[in-house]
C-alpha cells in the first residue's frame, strides 16, 4: 500500500455561516412556493450550511 498523505476535506466556519444565510433565503422562496416558508428556511439552512461547510466559498485564507 502506498504511503500517501491524507487529504482532509476543507472545512471552515465562514462557509457554515454563508451556507446558512444563502440556504435560508433560497429555502424561504422554495417553501413559499410549496406553502410553508418556515420549513423551507430550516431545510435550506441545513442543506446550505452542510454543503458550504465542506466547500471553500472564497479565497480568504490564501497567503
GROMACS elastic network, one bead per residue, 0.5 to 0.9 nm:
[ bonds ]
;  ai    aj funct       b0    kb
    1     4     6  0.89321   500
    4     7     6  0.88421   500
    8    11     6  0.86185   500
    9    54     6  0.64180   500
    9    55     6  0.80564   500
   10    53     6  0.77930   500
   10    54     6  0.54497   500
   10    55     6  0.62529   500
   10    56     6  0.65324   500
   11    15     6  0.77547   500
   11    16     6  0.85711   500
   11    52     6  0.83887   500
   11    53     6  0.53945   500
   11    55     6  0.69806   500
   11    56     6  0.73568   500
   12    15     6  0.55296   500
   12    16     6  0.66597   500
   12    52     6  0.83053   500
   12    53     6  0.57191   500
   12    54     6  0.72360   500
   12    55     6  0.82211   500
   12    56     6  0.73020   500
   13    17     6  0.64072   500
   13    18     6  0.86149   500
   13    53     6  0.68193   500
   14    17     6  0.52558   500
   14    18     6  0.60422   500
   14    19     6  0.83566   500
   14    52     6  0.85648   500
   14    53     6  0.77950   500
   14    56     6  0.87844   500
   14    57     6  0.80662   500
   15    18     6  0.50108   500
   15    19     6  0.57164   500
   15    20     6  0.83196   500
   15    48     6  0.89839   500
   15    49     6  0.68045   500
   15    50     6  0.87547   500
   15    51     6  0.83381   500
   15    54     6  0.76477   500
   15    55     6  0.72183   500
   15    56     6  0.66182   500
   15    57     6  0.59527   500
   15    58     6  0.85884   500
   16    19     6  0.52579   500
   16    20     6  0.62323   500
   16    21     6  0.88246   500
   16    48     6  0.78898   500
   16    50     6  0.69305   500
   16    51     6  0.81749   500
   16    52     6  0.58858   500
   16    54     6  0.84422   500
   17    20     6  0.51454   500
   17    21     6  0.63365   500
   17    22     6  0.87034   500
   17    49     6  0.65944   500
   17    52     6  0.84934   500
   17    53     6  0.83366   500
   18    21     6  0.52307   500
   18    22     6  0.61139   500
   18    23     6  0.82418   500
   18    48     6  0.80321   500
   18    49     6  0.70343   500
   18    52     6  0.73286   500
   18    53     6  0.88090   500
   18    57     6  0.81383   500
   19    22     6  0.52562   500
   19    23     6  0.56469   500
   19    24     6  0.82333   500
   19    44     6  0.86831   500
   19    45     6  0.67576   500
   19    46     6  0.82149   500
   19    47     6  0.78261   500
   19    50     6  0.72938   500
   19    51     6  0.70157   500
   19    52     6  0.52513   500
   19    53     6  0.73206   500
   19    57     6  0.88490   500
   20    23     6  0.50942   500
   20    24     6  0.59321   500
   20    25     6  0.86599   500
   20    42     6  0.89676   500
   20    44     6  0.72922   500
   20    46     6  0.66345   500
   20    47     6  0.78784   500
   20    48     6  0.54420   500
   20    50     6  0.83517   500
   20    52     6  0.85410   500
   21    24     6  0.51876   500
   21    25     6  0.64176   500
   21    26     6  0.87798   500
   21    44     6  0.87616   500
   21    45     6  0.66769   500
   21    48     6  0.79067   500
   21    49     6  0.81199   500
   22    25     6  0.52675   500
   22    26     6  0.62340   500
   22    27     6  0.83460   500
   22    44     6  0.79495   500
   22    45     6  0.74338   500
   22    48     6  0.67151   500
   22    49     6  0.84822   500
   23    26     6  0.51923   500
   23    27     6  0.56757   500
   23    28     6  0.82713   500
   23    40     6  0.89854   500
   23    41     6  0.70358   500
   23    42     6  0.83816   500
   23    43     6  0.78645   500
   23    46     6  0.73694   500
   23    47     6  0.67245   500
   23    49     6  0.71157   500
   24    28     6  0.58916   500
   24    29     6  0.87541   500
   24    40     6  0.74623   500
   24    42     6  0.66525   500
   24    43     6  0.77723   500
   24    44     6  0.50199   500
   24    46     6  0.84617   500
   24    48     6  0.78264   500
   25    28     6  0.51778   500
   25    29     6  0.66881   500
   25    30     6  0.87982   500
   25    40     6  0.89926   500
   25    41     6  0.68013   500
   25    44     6  0.76419   500
   25    45     6  0.83629   500
   26    29     6  0.54692   500
   26    30     6  0.62381   500
   26    31     6  0.85046   500
   26    40     6  0.81368   500
   26    41     6  0.74776   500
   26    44     6  0.65785   500
   26    45     6  0.88122   500
   27    31     6  0.57313   500
   27    32     6  0.82066   500
   27    37     6  0.72469   500
   27    38     6  0.83980   500
   27    39     6  0.79812   500
   27    42     6  0.73218   500
   27    43     6  0.66822   500
   27    45     6  0.73085   500
   28    31     6  0.51223   500
   28    32     6  0.59229   500
   28    33     6  0.86025   500
   28    36     6  0.82946   500
   28    38     6  0.67202   500
   28    39     6  0.79700   500
   28    40     6  0.52042   500
   28    42     6  0.84552   500
   28    44     6  0.76134   500
   29    33     6  0.62772   500
   29    34     6  0.87161   500
   29    37     6  0.68152   500
   29    40     6  0.75849   500
   29    41     6  0.82755   500
   30    33     6  0.52380   500
   30    34     6  0.64600   500
   30    35     6  0.87369   500
   30    36     6  0.86756   500
   30    37     6  0.72655   500
   30    40     6  0.62539   500
   30    41     6  0.84380   500
   30    44     6  0.87836   500
   31    35     6  0.59263   500
   31    38     6  0.70285   500
   31    39     6  0.65508   500
   31    41     6  0.70379   500
   32    35     6  0.50299   500
   32    36     6  0.54828   500
   32    38     6  0.82409   500
   32    40     6  0.74184   500
   33    36     6  0.77588   500
   33    37     6  0.78603   500
   34    37     6  0.77427   500
   34    40     6  0.85097   500
   36    39     6  0.57322   500
   36    40     6  0.64433   500
   36    41     6  0.89342   500
   37    41     6  0.61609   500
   37    42     6  0.87582   500
   38    41     6  0.51475   500
   38    42     6  0.64238   500
   38    43     6  0.87777   500
   39    42     6  0.51437   500
   39    43     6  0.61734   500
   39    44     6  0.83651   500
   40    43     6  0.52375   500
   40    44     6  0.58372   500
   40    45     6  0.84166   500
   41    44     6  0.50337   500
   41    45     6  0.59957   500
   41    46     6  0.86198   500
   42    45     6  0.51800   500
   42    46     6  0.63483   500
   42    47     6  0.86940   500
   43    46     6  0.52107   500
   43    47     6  0.61167   500
   43    48     6  0.84046   500
   44    47     6  0.51679   500
   44    48     6  0.57658   500
   44    49     6  0.82467   500
   45    48     6  0.52392   500
   45    49     6  0.58936   500
   45    50     6  0.83072   500
   46    49     6  0.54318   500
   46    50     6  0.60327   500
   46    51     6  0.85736   500
   47    50     6  0.52307   500
   47    51     6  0.61713   500
   47    52     6  0.86885   500
   48    51     6  0.52156   500
   48    52     6  0.61314   500
   48    53     6  0.83187   500
   49    52     6  0.52579   500
   49    53     6  0.57006   500
   49    54     6  0.87055   500
   50    53     6  0.52906   500
   50    54     6  0.69398   500
   51    54     6  0.58366   500
   51    55     6  0.65001   500
   52    56     6  0.66856   500
   52    57     6  0.65763   500
   53    56     6  0.74427   500
   53    57     6  0.86565   500
   56    59     6  0.76785   500
   57    60     6  0.86852   500
   58    61     6  0.84209   500
   59    62     6  0.61220   500
   60    63     6  0.88858   500
